[in-house]
Structures are given as structure tokens and as C-alpha cells.
């Protein structure tokens, strides 16, 4: 069973930065697509960033130019560097992995990001 452990959330002022990390165990990371999603209170869960097994990256429109996703297959980690954070970025951020052969998907437990002065 896939285990995902997220870290790096917290409280930050508008304009600040945070870095989220997601560590995966019990999988061959190279066979997975990776993604970060977020869900604000009362809203649906939306894509933040996605990185394919081959390294192709897609960002949600609201974070383009501010967030950067990266993967380290050797360390089984996917990271999300978030800059110029705004109150609208406040949400629970979830890590997701999806096997490219079986399409089986797993979610992390989520980490809270709060942007407030």
C-alpha cells in the first residue's frame, strides 16, 4: 500500500513563500504521475500542479508563474515551491500519485496552508 507523507504547510503572510514536500514509500516512483491539489473550505478540490512520469509539467491557471513543482525519483519525493502567496491560496494541499500502468491513485493526508496578515 502506498504511503504518502506531506510536510511544509503553515501560516505565512501575503507575498511570502512556502515549500511543500511529499515523500512516498513502497512504490517505484518512476512509474507514477505526481500532483498537488488543493481544497479550500466549501470548494471543490482543484489541480495546483501535475508532473508526469516523463517530467511534463502542468499548472493550474491561478498559480502559473508563482508555484514550481519538482520531483526527485531517487528520493521518492515531490515538492511544491510556492511564492508570492495570496489569501486565495489558503487551502488544504494534497499530494497525489497515480500509477501509469494501473491508474490506481493515492492521496496524502493533506497539509494546511494559510495565507493571512
Secondary structure as GFF3:
##gff-version 3
##sequence-region A 1 117
A	DSSP	beta_strand	3	7	.	.	.	ID=ss1
A	DSSP	beta_strand	10	12	.	.	.	ID=ss2
A	DSSP	beta_strand	18	25	.	.	.	ID=ss3
A	DSSP	three_ten_helix	29	31	.	.	.	ID=ss4
A	DSSP	beta_strand	32	39	.	.	.	ID=ss5
A	DSSP	beta_strand	46	51	.	.	.	ID=ss6
A	DSSP	beta_strand	57	59	.	.	.	ID=ss7
A	DSSP	three_ten_helix	61	63	.	.	.	ID=ss8
A	DSSP	beta_strand	67	72	.	.	.	ID=ss9
A	DSSP	beta_strand	77	82	.	.	.	ID=ss10
A	DSSP	three_ten_helix	87	89	.	.	.	ID=ss11
A	DSSP	beta_strand	91	99	.	.	.	ID=ss12
A	DSSP	beta_strand	105	107	.	.	.	ID=ss13
A	DSSP	beta_strand	111	115	.	.	.	ID=ss14
###
